[in-house]
Amino acid sequence: MMDSATLLESLKLPLIGGALLSLSSMNLMLDFSKVFGCSQALKSLQESYKLIRFHYFQNSNGQSNNNHILFNHQNLFIAAGLALSGSFLRLFMDFIERNLTHNERSIFDSSLLSNHVHHSRSDDHQVLKNVLLFTLAGLLSGAGTTLASGCTSGHMLCGMARGSKRSIVATCVFFPVAILTHRVLKPLLAQIGVFSQSDSMYQEYSESVSTIGSDQVICGAIFAAPFIAYLVLKLVVKPERWIPLRLGLLGATFGSGLTLSGMTKPSVVLGFFNFPLPTWDPSLLGVAIAGLGLNTLVYWLSIKPRIDSWIAVRQLASSENAGGSERPLLDKLDRLAPPCATPPTWQLPEMTNNEITTRMVLGSVLFGLGWGLAGVCPGPALVVFGAYPLSFVMWGWLAGFFAGSHFIR
């Protein structure tokens, strides 16, 4: 078992990654009244052929209002941000690995994502096995997230933070199913040579230098750049302007968080499922501690009181007793509403649907099977695909995901 010092050392980057996940998901909720659902973002690509042209709201005189984009179209820009974050980080991958992880860890599972290494027949067989495995995992994940209406980001990171009953049940189903799937199938997959490196890639961090140099600062700036750009945009541009760029930057921030936390590496995710074996990789604890923890605090201390005040003011403004005070109440209602949402109202899932159904539970089981099989879920898949757009393994996972989602629909 690792000692506490080693555990803390291994959690430093994942904790920062978890904080970025929280910053992106909570700002999306605060500014857009939108849950950060990576499965919905990925499915928006499936429907992108319908979005060749943007549909804008029409104002009262029939003229186009180019400031707001329809609610359902927002997922496409989030997906683009996730994918582009992978491409952006891939450009600096060598620099990041050399200065941030001291070459002890890569930010992507490059050997898995490569289509071949030595151009040998055995390599081709290994790639084929991995592609088939990831295609099956994608199929299960696509079907599961469609039935369950969410994945790790929407249910576990955002839903549990809000105390959503649906999300709590979904997470309590797919997480243990993923662990059991990996633990049960691991010996079989290793025996036939499929993705057998997943359990051997975890290495404890050696004692690193405690001082922070300029190269480490640059690495931090690379990961934080999308969120810094979002904050600048938020300060200098009116809320109704540049909505696609805002959404894309939040998607890219989320992608940075996924990469720093290790969720873009199937080996790390599957290593976390090894608990409590000696090969257990604790990295994803950073997502739970920083990501879920910060989301819970921000929601209950900031967002939930604002929603409650908005609901109370709306009810008061619509009552017959509002009288001459109606206009000030409407102004207050606008101030409490999410500034970038269209229409400017709070519309979180539990406000209209908190029902736990057999369909949702079944979907959570299927998603858990897919996640435990390959260690990939929708958000990391988009980031990794952006970094390795020619990877057969990722094309297989995406094809399976879209097929599973389409079949269920």
C-alpha positions in Angstrom: 0.0 0.0 0.0 1.2 3.5 -0.8 2.0 5.9 2.1 0.2 9.2 2.6 3.1 11.3 1.1 2.9 9.2 -2.1 -0.8 9.5 -2.3 -0.7 13.3 -1.9 2.0 13.6 -4.5 -0.1 11.5 -7.0 -3.2 13.6 -6.4 -1.6 17.1 -7.0 -2.4 17.3 -10.7 -5.8 15.5 -10.5 -6.9 17.9 -7.8 -6.1 20.9 -10.1 -7.8 19.1 -12.9 -10.9 18.5 -10.7 -10.9 22.2 -9.9 -11.0 23.1 -13.6 -13.8 20.6 -14.1 -15.7 22.5 -11.4 -15.0 25.9 -12.8 -16.2 25.0 -16.2 -19.3 23.1 -15.1 -20.4 25.6 -12.5 -19.9 28.6 -14.8 -22.0 26.8 -17.4 -24.8 26.3 -14.9 -24.5 29.8 -13.4 -24.4 31.6 -16.8 -26.5 29.3 -19.0 -28.6 27.3 -16.6 -27.2 24.3 -18.3 -25.8 21.0 -16.9 -22.5 20.0 -18.4 -23.5 16.8 -20.1 -20.7 15.4 -22.2 -22.9 12.6 -23.7 -25.3 15.2 -25.0 -22.4 17.2 -26.4 -21.1 14.2 -28.2 -24.6 13.3 -29.5 -24.8 16.9 -30.9 -22.2 15.9 -33.4 -24.4 13.0 -34.5 -27.1 15.6 -35.3 -24.7 18.2 -36.7 -25.9 17.6 -40.2 -29.1 19.4 -39.1 -27.1 22.3 -37.9 -25.3 23.3 -41.1 -27.1 26.6 -40.7 -27.8 28.3 -37.3 -31.4 28.9 -36.3 -31.9 32.2 -34.5 -34.8 33.5 -32.5 -37.1 35.9 -34.3 -37.9 39.1 -32.5 -41.3 40.7 -32.5 -40.8 42.6 -35.8 -39.7 39.5 -37.6 -36.0 40.5 -37.8 -33.3 38.0 -36.9 -31.7 38.2 -33.5 -28.2 36.9 -33.9 -27.3 37.3 -30.2 -28.9 34.0 -29.1 -28.6 30.5 -30.4 -31.3 27.9 -29.7 -30.7 26.0 -26.5 -30.2 22.6 -28.1 -27.5 23.9 -30.4 -25.3 24.9 -27.5 -24.1 21.3 -27.1 -22.3 21.5 -30.5 -20.0 24.3 -29.4 -19.2 22.6 -26.1 -18.3 19.5 -28.1 -16.1 21.6 -30.4 -14.4 23.0 -27.3 -13.7 19.6 -25.8 -12.2 18.3 -29.1 -10.1 21.4 -29.7 -8.7 21.3 -26.2 -7.3 17.8 -27.1 -5.8 19.2 -30.3 -4.3 22.2 -28.4 -2.8 20.1 -25.6 -1.4 17.6 -28.1 0.7 20.4 -29.6 2.4 21.0 -26.2 2.4 17.4 -25.1 6.2 16.9 -25.0 6.7 20.2 -23.2 4.0 19.4 -20.6 5.2 15.8 -20.0 8.8 17.0 -19.6 8.1 19.9 -17.2 4.9 19.0 -15.4 5.2 15.2 -14.9 9.0 14.9 -15.2 8.5 12.3 -18.0 7.0 9.9 -15.4 3.6 10.1 -17.0 2.1 10.9 -20.4 -1.1 13.0 -20.7 -2.6 10.5 -23.2 -2.2 6.7 -23.7 -0.2 7.2 -26.8 0.8 3.5 -27.3 -2.9 2.5 -27.2 -4.0 5.3 -29.5 -1.3 4.6 -32.1 -2.5 2.6 -35.1 0.8 0.7 -35.2 4.2 0.7 -33.6 6.5 -1.5 -35.6 4.3 -2.3 -38.6 4.4 -6.0 -37.6 1.6 -8.5 -38.0 1.3 -8.9 -34.2 0.9 -5.1 -33.8 -1.9 -5.2 -36.4 -3.7 -7.9 -34.5 -3.3 -6.0 -31.2 -4.8 -2.8 -32.8 -7.7 -4.9 -34.2 -8.4 -6.4 -30.8 -8.4 -3.0 -29.2 -10.6 -1.5 -31.9 -13.2 -4.3 -31.4 -13.1 -3.9 -27.7 -13.5 -0.1 -27.9 -16.3 -0.4 -30.5 -18.3 -2.7 -28.1 -17.6 -0.3 -25.2 -18.8 2.6 -27.3 -21.9 0.7 -28.3 -22.8 0.1 -24.7 -22.0 3.6 -23.6 -24.1 5.2 -26.4 -27.1 3.0 -25.6 -26.6 3.5 -21.9 -26.2 7.3 -21.9 -29.3 7.6 -24.1 -31.4 5.6 -21.8 -30.0 7.1 -18.6 -30.0 10.7 -20.0 -26.4 11.3 -18.8 -23.0 10.0 -18.0 -20.2 10.7 -15.5 -20.3 14.5 -16.1 -24.0 15.1 -16.0 -24.9 12.6 -13.3 -21.8 12.2 -11.2 -20.1 15.5 -11.4 -23.0 17.9 -11.7 -26.1 15.9 -10.7 -24.8 14.5 -7.4 -23.6 18.0 -6.5 -27.2 19.3 -6.9 -28.6 16.4 -4.8 -30.6 15.1 -7.8 -32.2 11.8 -7.0 -32.0 10.6 -10.6 -28.2 11.4 -10.7 -27.5 9.8 -7.3 -29.3 6.6 -8.3 -27.6 6.6 -11.8 -24.1 7.0 -10.3 -24.7 4.4 -7.6 -25.6 2.0 -10.4 -23.0 2.7 -13.2 -20.0 3.2 -10.9 -20.1 -0.2 -9.1 -21.1 -1.9 -12.4 -18.0 -0.4 -14.1 -15.8 -1.6 -11.3 -17.3 -5.1 -11.4 -17.1 -5.2 -15.2 -13.4 -4.4 -15.1 -12.6 -6.8 -12.3 -14.5 -9.7 -13.8 -13.3 -9.2 -17.4 -9.7 -8.2 -16.7 -8.3 -11.7 -16.5 -10.1 -12.7 -19.7 -9.0 -9.7 -21.6 -5.4 -10.1 -20.4 -5.4 -13.7 -21.4 -6.4 -12.9 -25.0 -4.1 -9.9 -25.2 -6.7 -7.2 -25.3 -5.6 -3.9 -23.7 -3.5 -5.9 -21.2 -1.4 -2.9 -20.4 -4.2 -1.3 -18.5 -3.1 -2.7 -15.1 0.6 -2.3 -15.4 0.9 1.3 -16.5 0.4 2.9 -13.1 3.7 4.1 -11.6 4.0 5.9 -8.3 5.4 9.4 -8.6 9.0 9.7 -7.4 9.8 12.6 -5.1 9.6 15.7 -7.3 11.1 19.1 -7.0 9.1 21.3 -4.7 10.0 24.6 -6.4 7.9 25.9 -9.2 9.9 27.2 -12.2 8.9 29.2 -15.2 8.3 26.1 -17.3 5.8 24.8 -14.7 4.1 28.2 -14.8 3.8 28.0 -18.6 2.3 24.5 -18.3 -0.2 25.9 -15.9 -1.0 28.7 -18.3 -1.6 26.3 -21.1 -4.2 24.3 -19.1 -5.8 27.5 -17.7 -5.8 29.5 -20.9 -9.4 28.6 -22.0 -10.9 29.6 -18.6 -8.8 32.8 -18.5 -10.1 33.7 -21.9 -13.7 32.9 -20.7 -13.3 35.3 -17.7 -12.0 38.1 -20.0 -14.9 37.6 -22.3 -17.3 37.6 -19.4 -15.9 40.9 -18.1 -15.7 42.9 -21.4 -18.5 41.5 -23.6 -22.2 41.7 -22.9 -23.8 38.4 -21.8 -25.8 38.0 -25.0 -22.8 38.3 -27.3 -20.4 35.7 -28.6 -22.4 32.7 -27.1 -20.6 30.1 -29.3 -17.2 31.2 -28.2 -18.2 31.3 -24.5 -19.5 27.7 -24.8 -16.4 26.5 -26.7 -14.1 28.0 -24.0 -16.0 26.3 -21.2 -15.8 23.0 -23.2 -12.1 23.6 -23.6 -11.7 24.3 -19.9 -13.5 21.1 -19.1 -11.1 19.3 -21.5 -8.1 20.7 -19.7 -9.6 19.4 -16.4 -10.2 16.0 -17.8 -6.6 15.8 -19.1 -5.0 17.0 -15.9 -7.1 14.6 -13.8 -6.1 11.6 -15.9 -9.6 10.8 -17.2 -8.4 11.0 -20.8 -6.2 8.0 -20.1 -8.1 4.6 -20.1 -5.2 3.1 -18.1 -5.7 5.6 -15.3 -9.5 5.0 -15.2 -9.2 1.3 -15.3 -6.4 1.5 -12.7 -8.8 3.4 -10.4 -11.2 0.5 -10.8 -8.6 -1.8 -9.3 -9.3 -0.6 -5.8 -8.2 -2.0 -3.4 -5.5 -4.0 -5.3 -1.8 -3.0 -5.1 -2.1 -1.7 -8.7 -4.8 0.8 -7.7 -4.4 4.2 -9.3 -5.8 6.9 -6.9 -5.7 9.7 -9.4 -9.5 10.0 -10.0 -9.9 10.8 -6.3 -9.0 14.3 -7.4 -12.1 14.5 -9.5 -14.2 13.5 -6.5 -12.5 15.7 -4.0 -12.0 18.9 -6.1 -14.6 18.5 -8.9 -17.6 17.1 -7.0 -16.6 18.8 -3.8 -16.3 22.3 -5.2 -19.5 21.8 -7.3 -21.4 20.9 -4.2 -20.2 23.9 -2.3 -20.8 26.3 -5.2 -24.3 25.0 -6.0 -25.6 25.0 -2.4 -23.9 28.2 -1.3 -24.4 30.3 -4.5 -26.6 28.8 -7.3 -29.3 27.2 -5.2 -30.1 30.4 -3.2 -30.2 32.3 -6.4 -32.6 29.9 -8.0 -34.9 29.9 -4.9 -34.9 33.7 -4.9 -35.7 33.8 -8.7 -38.6 31.4 -8.1 -39.9 33.4 -5.2 -39.7 36.7 -7.2 -41.4 35.1 -10.2 -44.3 33.9 -8.2 -44.6 37.3 -6.5 -44.5 39.1 -9.9 -47.2 36.9 -11.4 -49.5 37.2 -8.4 -52.5 39.4 -8.5 -51.2 41.4 -5.6 -48.1 42.6 -7.4 -49.9 45.9 -8.4 -47.7 48.8 -9.1 -44.5 47.0 -7.9 -44.6 44.6 -10.8 -41.9 46.4 -12.8 -39.2 46.4 -10.1 -40.0 42.8 -9.5 -39.4 42.0 -13.2 -36.1 43.9 -13.1 -35.1 41.8 -10.1 -36.2 38.7 -11.9 -33.9 39.5 -14.8 -30.9 40.1 -12.4 -31.4 36.7 -10.8 -31.8 34.9 -14.1 -28.8 33.2 -15.7 -27.3 36.0 -17.9 -26.6 34.0 -21.0 -29.6 31.6 -21.0 -32.2 31.8 -23.7 -34.9 32.2 -22.5 -33.5 33.9 -19.4 -34.9 31.3 -16.9 -33.6 28.6 -14.6 -34.4 25.2 -16.2 -32.4 22.5 -14.5 -33.5 18.9 -15.0 -34.9 18.2 -11.5 -37.2 21.3 -11.8 -39.3 19.3 -14.3 -38.4 15.7 -13.9 -37.0 13.8 -10.9 -38.5 10.5 -11.7 -36.4 7.3 -11.3 -37.4 4.9 -14.1 -36.5 1.4 -15.1 -35.2 2.9 -18.4 -32.8 5.1 -16.5 -31.5 2.3 -14.3 -31.0 0.0 -17.3 -29.2 2.7 -19.1 -26.9 3.2 -16.1 -26.1 -0.5 -16.1 -25.2 -0.4 -19.8 -23.1 2.7 -19.4 -21.3 1.1 -16.5 -20.6 -2.0 -18.6 -19.1 0.2 -21.4 -17.1 2.4 -19.0 -15.7 -0.6 -17.2 -14.8 -2.4 -20.4 -12.5 0.3 -21.9 -12.2 3.1 -19.3 -13.7 5.7 -21.8 -16.7 7.9 -21.3 -18.0 10.7 -23.7 -16.1 13.7 -22.5 -12.7 12.2 -22.5 -13.5 10.5 -25.8 -14.0 13.9 -27.4 -10.8 15.3 -26.0 -8.7 12.2 -27.0 -10.3 12.2 -30.5 -9.2 15.9 -30.8 -5.7 14.9 -29.9 -5.6 11.7 -32.0 -8.1 12.2 -34.9 -6.7 9.3 -36.9 -6.7 6.7 -34.1 -8.6 3.6 -35.2 -9.3 2.9 -31.5 -11.2 6.2 -31.1 -13.0 5.9 -34.4 -14.2 2.5 -33.2 -15.4 3.8 -29.9 -17.2 6.8 -31.6 -18.8 4.5 -34.2 -20.1 2.2 -31.5 -21.3 5.2 -29.4 -23.3 6.7 -32.3 -24.7 3.3 -33.3 -25.8 2.5 -29.8 -27.4 6.0 -29.4 -29.1 5.8 -32.7 -30.4 2.2 -32.0 -32.0 3.3 -28.7 -33.6 6.4 -30.2 
